[in-house]
Amino acid sequence: MRRLPLLIALASLAGVLFLLYRTSVPASHVGHPAAIGAHAEEEHEEIEVAVSMGRLQRFHQKWWLAGKAGNAELARFYLHEMEEAMEMIADGHVMDEGVNVSEKMETYGVATVNNLAALLDSAGVGAMHAEASTLVKACNSCHMATKHAYIRIKVPDTAAFPDQDFAPNTQ
Ligand code: HEC
């Protein structure tokens, strides 16, 4: 019976040690998952911009071919695809070398594509196609604004997707 106070003291000491352990373990681990998460996100974003740009370049060529062929329906489709590729970056909170890439994408990219879609609807595919250089200027203005001036886009002088017909549907 005389041992009881000792047991209580030991038990409470064990309890205190357990609590110290509980509070110290998560604390010492807190930095790691967050740091790994942030790093992974950074790399993920870098990959996304390059991948979206590759898609954007292809859609740009196809949009130009559709416009050249006078295919309003197809040109509208590619404007929409370009807008989607741009929105991915615009909504992605992408920062690169201190430049807010997402914000620039909204200003230069999304706004221009929306204007072209409005022009297509109001004035037709010919009027839209005549503004092909407007889109190219927007691409390049943004490349300059994001410190990528060496990536220069131009209105295609030729483009070929040999397995796709860009002419309007005649059926
Ligand atoms: C945010 C504004 C912005 C707009 C608008 C923009 N780009 Fe880019 N583009 C970038 C950035 C930033 C990079 C560099 C990506 C990287 O560092 O991985 C890039 C890279 C590229 C590349 C190089 C990657 C590759 O696949 O060769 C191409 C091509 C490209 N853009 C095409 C275009 C085209 C075509 C347009 C217009 C239809 C356009 N871009 C509009 C920001 C923009």
Residues whose N, C-alpha, C, O or C-beta is under 5 A from the ligand:
A	BS01	HEC	E46 V49 A50 M53 G54 L56 Q57 H60 V101 K104 M105 Y108 G109 L135 A138 C139 C142 H143 T146 H148 I151 I153
